[in-house]
């Protein structure tokens, strides 16, 4: 099992720029480019903040709190039922024929995971012209671009939504990988203390990671202190580090499919690596199965970790 922090993923800016030149905004858009192209492309701006929307948002943006795309407290990474997603999309006025730009708060690097998780959910339900505003609402405001306090009530749409499993790994499939019955590269997007079993999500039954997983913390894709994702090295280096040689599956996971969404987005949408999947339930779901794990501390060490406050 390898542990490393990769140099920032590269070739991303050129890939995103190529997508923009092809007629869309591309998977990642800057505030300046969104402002310049918005009138001609008429995207739906999806503001996923639970708080802050009423204090100032991009004019015309629809408020769609992140929780609408998440599961219950016991398993936050669980994908809501498709019928529920369909009703949510209709209420938000979403239309697969229109571009969608996902906007998070952008105050921390972990905010990007929320936008990436919503992007992944939309892509898995048939939306193709998708973008994330890099740096979120904070970057928009910091760029001096205008904000509005006027709430938007979208016109409802009628949709027929299905789920495409192309970018999804579920627990039974992950267990097959762990048992050696199926080959895939397992990528743990969590910071090192979680990977090493020194920390665990409160909803997880056990600390530790998937056997054989590579550790690629989501923070690897951000410059220190930055909240906008980076784009500064060769994506080939990432493949080499992870041991991705061909079209084998790559499964990104974390605690609840939030940080893992950043790794999935960087590998799949920006890096152009094929067959990358997100494990939505991640370690909270997997740890409840009783299946084999790695880096799980013994009873005494686990108790000591909790006493020392490292189980948060």
C-alpha angles and dihedrals in degrees: 000000000000127000121196146135108230124219110256113292114261142207087040098116093053092048092050091046091051090053090050092050089051090068106279138075093256125230093296124040132182121225090248094052092046091051091049097046101034098092094052098041099037096206125187106248109215111198106196099185117128089204134023101042093106091050093059137324141166107290111263094015117146117226111233109163115219091242090072088070097044139080133242125298092262091056110013093173094060113116112241115245112280091239089057092048090050091054090047093051092049092050090049091051094241119170123186088214091065128068116254125208116196116212124192127179094264098204093124136023090248089063088072089065090063092054092045092050092052090046090052091049092050092046091049090054097052107277113133109168097070134151139174119218101234109232092012127226091335092059090048091053093043089054088061093246119151124270131201133209093198112114117227123224105194124214106253119247133205116234142170108214129192130175121245110207093200092106099031132093116191128200098261091053092047090051088054089055092049090050091051093245094116130032121232139137108248114210120193108205095189127109115268098264091061092045091050093049095247092116135030138185111261090242094050117104094211137014119238140073142265113286112262094012123153116226113231106160113212087234088071088082095057132071110239109283094006124127096192115080116253130237109191119119142045115289088213088070089058092053090050094050093048094042094241105160105160139342098324117139119267116203119198117200141163131156101304106357094269106104087032089061089064091053090045092050094047094047099040109027101030103024094043092224111158128229097023113157134190120223099214099191092043120168096341089061097035095048090058092060098069089233122145118291136179133222090025108152122228121259095268095046091046090051091048090050090054093048090050090052097246095125096078 
